């Protein structure tokens, strides 16, 4: 996808946006009738440590989410969860209303569990932020026969499978070892650890360790590992203000990143456990959709549906869609370009209407 012309978000009249956004929600496909609605005014979303999700740390600490929530008469608690998979479990169990997760994990955990989920924001794709690291070799083919530590059955597992394909190997040629993202850096220093698949900032920390060789990164498969803010579909339908506030807060922070705001980057870097220069290096491996128009273009593209079909096929092959899943399309996935899978069981939706409303309000 080509980069569209950038637009300045920093100078938007913040206070004038919410009324226009609420008006736009009246035509959103998520809208339900008042009789159906279960309106609330308190919500929570969670995120975990990853380069592309650090803007949520800034938006929380600096009160950006609070300001946007206040404009809509709601409150949004932004919660950091140190373990990535646990953060998704919290969303799946209904303990939070939204969660930062990848496209594959949205499909295989909440959606496959029957939780109707909506990708509200596609914030980036990994363009080098995920990597495979070997000890003692700079050749990916030497991964054959090794034990590979990773967050098993997460998007890292998908990434590993794609890497193996590139050198004519399959998962039968290695052994995977399930490892929490919170533990993977420490484990690399162990003499028994032979290889890891990890994401930033953990990947950068591992790459700086002795005898570490990054042999494959997500830059080889651009656009396949998407990082998103996913919200409960019914909650969003009943409470469109939640979606508008989150989208508004997100793009306010994107304006600061686009402007290379030193203060904002410092807070994000601190939260990621690095310095500003280190965080800029992580951002260089992250294709952030700082332009909302470009994010809309992605959500509406046929390529997104193709990517999700590939992800669904991988997930089905690995049993991630349930033991009784008859095929890769058991969970319906819908985007503006169409639907893949069972149209009577759509549980993952890509909805650009809130981002479009934000853009229109400018």
Secondary structure, DSSP 8 states (H G I E B T S, - for coil): ---------TTS-HHHHHHHHHHHHTT-TT---TTT----SEEEEEE-S-GGGHHHHHHHHTTHHHHHHHHTT-EEEEEE-SSHHHHHHHHHTTSSSEEEEEHHHIIIIIITTT--EEEEEEEEEESSSEEEEEES-S-GGGGTT-EEEE-TTSHHHHHHHHHHHHTT--GGGSEEEE--TTTHHHHHTSTT--EEEEETTHHHHHHTSTTEEEEEEGGGGTTSSEEEEEEEHHHHHH-HHHHHHHHHHHHHHHHHHHTT-HHHHHHHHHHTTS-HHHHHHHHHTEEE--SHHHHHHHHHSHHHHHHHHHHHHHHHHTTTT-TT--STTSSEEEETTEEES-GGGEEEEE--HHHHHHHHT-
